[in-house]
Amino acid sequence: MNLRDPAEAAREQLAASRQRALEQAERRRKEVYTKEPRLYQVDQEIARRGMEIAAAAVSADGQMEIVRLQQDINRLREEKLRLLTALGLPENYLEPPFSCPLCQDTGFARGHRCQCWQKLYRQQAGKNLPGGGEAYTFDNFVLDYYPQSDDKGGSPRKTMEHILMHCMEYAEKIGRQEEAESLLFCGKTGLGKTHLALAVAGRIAQRGLLAVYTSAQGAVDHYERTRFNRNPSREDWEFLSAVEKADLLVIDDLGSEFSTAFTQSVLYNIINDRIMGERATIITTNLEPAKLASQYEQRIASRILCGYTSFVFSGRDIRMMKRMEIR
């Protein structure tokens, strides 16, 4: 899984694109100058006139000189166009083919972040998530799988409608409110807990925020490799950094990890640090709240059960139902 900072990844992608464009333009110039040496002379003269305009701009009586130099540049550009046309080449053949003409692949246009950078940022943020941020969405969360009523007199569908609406609103609030709410999704397997957690993560990634997904065991493994120097990879270190600064952290399947004192310490530190840093977290678990309180140290259980907004999912195993449909 890619856990890189999407801002850094977007910058690197644009920088690489700009470098390729500059290198391609340089290759083309060398090729064309060999075929038509006069084009090299014309480009040199245009560059020289440009420098002379800059010098004239700071002169008290340089306005007339600027007009004359600009006329020279226009004449030289017309000659350049004729030479390129004679070679069967387009007017912009010697210009770098930037992927974004507006910012020339710098990421900034008119003093602001360019739209191309914002698009790349959203793409990179989504890559941090299973399914690339597109496989699990609010739109493909199907309420029809949840029954209207159950044998306990409840309505799983109404329950899930409420949870879905809260998640949709929650995804728009993250990063816009000073106090970050965290959520706990409880319920049996196959009820859509992971789907909705990833739908929230995917939505905030579309908004240009950083969302990070991990299983509980996966989080422990990353910390274990770095803590005990068990050949930690770049991804391990990137994960630790991402957990600290992510706008949303999804910890999936809490309770399935191998329980040790170190495991409990890692989970406590992650949960506590994000509460103290006022950063949003979603935890999913198959454990009931009472079981959660008995399986984890009191300092962990109290922070989750008292500090998170809890939702209990109900219904039938959707994964099993979908599997039966395919058959």
Disulfide bonds with the S-S distance in Angstrom:
none
